[in-house]
Amino acid sequence: MGGVVINSQPVRVLGVSGAAVSCAADTAENTLATVTIPAGVMGTNGVLRVTTLWSYTNSANNKTLRINFGGTAYLSNVATTTVAVQALVMIRNRGVTNSQVGFTNATFSAIGTTTGTLTTSSVDTTSAQSLTITGQKASAGETLTLESYLVELIRP
């Protein structure tokens, strides 16, 4: 099969938390978690799989949930009249260490069909990169909480 195995495992946890983190009582974009992706660990065909669980106020006001990798938004979706969402984002190196692709960033799932454009970036994964999870509310009086997250590296 070939490929490099990290720590004798094809899947490695890079970040995980079950501790709830809430946005401040403001309308600014709040960083709720940051995970450092170490230099070179993705190789040429590595995949970052990011699973998040969120809760928020059920209202017509926007709650924007984001996952950014190296400055590119791989999730930027607005929640309104529901109370929670679980989102899955997958970021794939494209056979080289400086080109990535993922599902359209305007959806909560990396699985399914879309009429939207795929998300792409040219992040140099031979250098350490930040994966950030942020939230932003249209109304300061509402809530938006990152309940948990899991960041995994899958590498053949």
Disulfide bonds with the S-S distance in Angstrom:
none
